[in-house]
């Protein structure tokens, strides 16, 4: 994925949030963690439970 090279991100340390499941799958193919956005409550819960990120 060009964005990984262009931005020098570390895929395993990156979370990509999008409402399009296909975009999430593409991000995950290169090692980026992905969350399909459905609503704010769901996103907050996933960030806190899955990634231990307090929002």
C-alpha positions in Angstrom: 0.0 0.0 0.0 1.5 3.3 -1.1 0.3 5.2 2.0 2.6 3.0 4.2 5.6 3.9 2.2 4.7 7.6 1.8 4.0 8.2 5.4 6.5 5.9 7.0 3.8 4.5 9.4 4.3 1.3 11.3 1.3 -0.8 10.2 1.1 -2.8 13.4 1.0 0.4 15.4 -1.7 2.0 13.2 -5.5 1.9 13.5 -7.6 2.7 10.4 -11.2 3.7 10.9 -13.6 3.8 8.0 -17.3 3.0 7.4 -16.4 1.0 4.3 -15.6 -2.6 5.1 -13.7 -3.1 1.8 -11.3 -0.2 2.8 -10.7 -1.9 6.2 -9.9 -5.2 4.5 -7.4 -3.6 2.3 -5.7 -1.9 5.3 -5.6 -5.2 7.1 -4.0 -6.8 4.1 -0.9 -4.7 4.7 -0.9 -5.2 8.5 -2.9 -2.1 9.6 -5.5 -2.7 12.3 -9.0 -1.7 11.2 -12.3 -0.8 12.7 -15.5 -0.6 10.6 -17.3 2.5 11.9 -20.9 2.1 12.6 -21.6 4.7 15.3 -19.7 6.6 18.0 -20.6 4.3 20.8 -19.4 1.2 18.9 -16.1 2.9 17.9 -15.5 4.1 21.5 -16.1 0.5 22.8 -13.8 -1.1 20.3 -11.0 1.4 20.9 -11.3 0.9 24.7 -11.7 -2.9 24.7 -9.7 -4.1 21.8 -6.9 -1.5 21.9 -7.0 -0.2 25.5 -7.4 3.3 24.2 -9.4 5.5 26.5 -11.7 7.9 24.7 
